[in-house]
Amino acid sequence: MKRYLIRTLFIGWLFLLGSVAAHAQADNLGAVRSALRNGSSRELSQYFAATVEIGFEGDRQGYNATQAEIVIKDFFGKNAPSTFEFIHQGESQEHIQYAIGRYTGRNGTYRVYVKLKPSRGAPVIDTLEFTKE
């Protein structure tokens, strides 16, 4: 009986731990979604890694977090958002989160790819790519 109780508590603890991790993933992606929807480079930059790869139309470049915020601010200034929504989200076996979204701005619609890598407890944006549809 005691063994059954311990096993049940352990399994319950694992489910709780898994749901907390899934909730943390949803929170980070939710915050990224909100920042993109609002066109807020400052809000989005809170989730940048120390070095971020940003791409426009397949041309990718690496930036430090401060430069990346300026590049995104310029993009939002030229392409103010009217809508943004994630259309697909997932996580690799290495715990790398990713999401694909649709950003509609002043100059058209873009497919957005976001990759978040784990970094000291909280996932951070490693890659952000915009491709015009």
Secondary structure in CASP SS format (residue, H / E / C, confidence):
PFRMAT SS
TARGET T0000
AUTHOR 0000-0000-0000
METHOD secondary structure of the structure
MODEL  1
M C 1.00
K H 1.00
R H 1.00
Y H 1.00
L H 1.00
I H 1.00
R H 1.00
T H 1.00
L H 1.00
F H 1.00
I H 1.00
G H 1.00
W H 1.00
L H 1.00
F H 1.00
L H 1.00
L H 1.00
G H 1.00
S H 1.00
V H 1.00
A H 1.00
A H 1.00
H H 1.00
A H 1.00
Q H 1.00
A H 1.00
D H 1.00
N H 1.00
L H 1.00
G H 1.00
A H 1.00
V H 1.00
R H 1.00
S H 1.00
A H 1.00
L H 1.00
R H 1.00
N H 1.00
G C 1.00
S C 1.00
S H 1.00
R H 1.00
E H 1.00
L H 1.00
S H 1.00
Q C 1.00
Y C 1.00
F E 1.00
A E 1.00
A E 1.00
T E 1.00
V E 1.00
E E 1.00
I E 1.00
G E 1.00
F E 1.00
E C 1.00
G C 1.00
D E 1.00
R E 1.00
Q E 1.00
G E 1.00
Y E 1.00
N E 1.00
A H 1.00
T H 1.00
Q H 1.00
A H 1.00
E H 1.00
I H 1.00
V H 1.00
I H 1.00
K H 1.00
D H 1.00
F H 1.00
F H 1.00
G H 1.00
K H 1.00
N C 1.00
A C 1.00
P E 1.00
S E 1.00
T E 1.00
F E 1.00
E E 1.00
F E 1.00
I E 1.00
H E 1.00
Q E 1.00
G E 1.00
E E 1.00
S C 1.00
Q C 1.00
E C 1.00
H C 1.00
I C 1.00
Q E 1.00
Y E 1.00
A E 1.00
I E 1.00
G E 1.00
R E 1.00
Y E 1.00
T E 1.00
G E 1.00
R C 1.00
N C 1.00
G E 1.00
T E 1.00
Y E 1.00
R E 1.00
V E 1.00
Y E 1.00
V E 1.00
K E 1.00
L E 1.00
K E 1.00
P E 1.00
S E 1.00
R C 1.00
G C 1.00
A E 1.00
P E 1.00
V E 1.00
I E 1.00
D E 1.00
T E 1.00
L E 1.00
E E 1.00
F E 1.00
T E 1.00
K E 1.00
E C 1.00
END
